[in-house]
């Protein structure tokens, strides 16, 4: 009986983590979604890439600096939707996986990354020097 309870508990826990499906949005859907009120737009590129142009209201957390990324990301509210992008999609895929494994329940990725955003003629914000 004890083994059955442990097995059921393990299945419930693993199902809640692994049941969170990966969701990639095209630039049009991503743009529409980030216009909502309480969302986090997370740019996981380097600070240099970010300063050359980014999506308005994005927060920069460099995936390549994993220690900094994990520290900063752990401060975000886990029940607020997080929309993640990078240059082409590889880093955002890894960052999104980390977020889901660490309890974030609403994580969405920009399919094709910032390159797809630019090719779709979506607005770009640049840091003012």
C-alpha positions as CSV (number, residue, x, y, z in Angstrom):
1,X,0.0,0.0,0.0
2,X,2.8,2.4,0.9
3,X,4.5,1.7,-2.5
4,X,1.2,2.5,-4.3
5,X,0.9,5.8,-2.5
6,X,4.5,6.7,-3.3
7,X,4.0,5.8,-7.0
8,X,0.8,7.9,-7.2
9,X,2.4,10.9,-5.6
10,X,5.4,10.6,-8.0
11,X,3.1,10.4,-11.0
12,X,1.1,13.5,-9.9
13,X,4.3,15.5,-9.3
14,X,6.0,14.5,-12.5
15,X,2.7,15.1,-14.5
16,X,2.4,18.6,-13.2
17,X,6.0,19.5,-14.3
18,X,6.2,17.6,-17.5
19,X,2.5,18.2,-18.4
20,X,3.4,21.8,-19.2
21,X,3.7,21.8,-22.9
22,X,6.1,23.8,-24.9
23,X,4.2,26.6,-26.7
24,X,5.8,28.6,-29.5
25,X,4.0,31.6,-30.9
26,X,4.6,33.2,-34.3
27,X,5.4,37.0,-34.2
28,X,1.8,38.0,-34.8
29,X,0.4,36.0,-31.9
30,X,3.3,36.8,-29.6
31,X,2.8,40.6,-30.3
32,X,-0.9,40.3,-29.5
33,X,-0.2,38.3,-26.3
34,X,2.4,40.7,-24.9
35,X,-0.1,43.6,-25.1
36,X,-1.9,42.0,-22.1
37,X,-1.6,43.7,-18.7
38,X,0.4,41.6,-16.3
39,X,2.9,39.7,-18.4
40,X,6.7,39.5,-18.4
41,X,8.5,39.8,-21.7
42,X,11.9,38.1,-21.2
43,X,14.8,38.7,-23.6
44,X,17.4,36.1,-22.9
45,X,20.1,37.5,-25.3
46,X,23.3,39.2,-24.2
47,X,23.1,42.8,-23.0
48,X,24.9,43.9,-26.2
49,X,22.3,42.3,-28.3
50,X,19.5,43.8,-26.2
51,X,20.9,47.3,-26.4
52,X,20.9,47.0,-30.3
53,X,17.2,46.5,-30.3
54,X,14.5,44.6,-28.4
55,X,10.8,44.3,-27.9
56,X,9.2,47.1,-26.0
57,X,8.9,46.5,-22.2
58,X,11.2,43.5,-22.4
59,X,13.5,42.6,-19.4
60,X,17.0,41.4,-20.3
61,X,18.3,38.3,-18.5
62,X,21.3,36.9,-20.3
63,X,20.9,33.1,-20.6
64,X,24.6,32.8,-21.4
65,X,25.3,34.1,-17.8
66,X,23.3,31.2,-16.3
67,X,24.1,32.1,-12.7
68,X,22.8,35.6,-13.1
69,X,19.8,34.4,-15.2
70,X,18.7,31.8,-12.6
71,X,19.1,34.3,-9.7
72,X,17.1,37.0,-11.5
73,X,14.5,34.7,-13.0
74,X,13.8,33.1,-9.6
75,X,12.6,36.6,-8.4
76,X,9.8,36.6,-11.0
77,X,6.2,35.7,-10.0
78,X,5.6,32.2,-11.1
79,X,1.9,32.7,-11.8
80,X,2.4,35.6,-14.3
81,X,2.7,34.7,-18.0
82,X,6.3,34.8,-19.2
83,X,7.0,35.4,-22.9
84,X,10.5,34.5,-23.8
85,X,12.6,35.3,-26.9
86,X,16.3,35.3,-28.0
87,X,18.0,35.8,-31.4
88,X,16.7,32.8,-33.2
89,X,15.0,30.5,-30.7
90,X,17.7,28.2,-29.2
91,X,18.4,30.1,-26.0
92,X,14.8,30.9,-25.4
93,X,13.9,27.2,-25.7
94,X,16.5,26.4,-23.1
95,X,15.4,29.2,-20.8
96,X,11.7,28.3,-21.2
97,X,12.5,24.7,-20.2
98,X,14.3,25.9,-17.1
99,X,11.4,28.2,-16.2
100,X,8.9,25.4,-16.6
101,X,11.0,23.0,-14.5
102,X,11.3,25.7,-11.8
103,X,7.5,26.2,-11.4
104,X,6.5,28.8,-13.9
105,X,3.2,27.6,-15.3
106,X,2.6,30.0,-18.2
107,X,5.7,30.2,-20.4
108,X,5.5,31.0,-24.1
109,X,8.3,31.3,-26.7
110,X,8.7,33.5,-29.8
111,X,9.1,31.1,-32.7
112,X,12.1,32.2,-34.7
113,X,13.2,34.7,-32.1
114,X,14.0,38.3,-32.6
115,X,15.0,37.7,-36.2
116,X,11.5,36.5,-36.9
117,X,10.1,39.5,-35.1
118,X,12.2,41.9,-37.2
119,X,11.3,40.1,-40.5
120,X,7.6,40.5,-39.5
121,X,8.1,44.3,-39.3
122,X,7.1,44.4,-35.6
123,X,8.2,47.4,-33.6
124,X,11.7,47.5,-32.1
125,X,12.9,49.6,-29.2
126,X,16.5,50.7,-28.8
127,X,18.3,51.9,-25.7
128,X,19.1,55.6,-25.7
129,X,22.7,56.4,-25.0
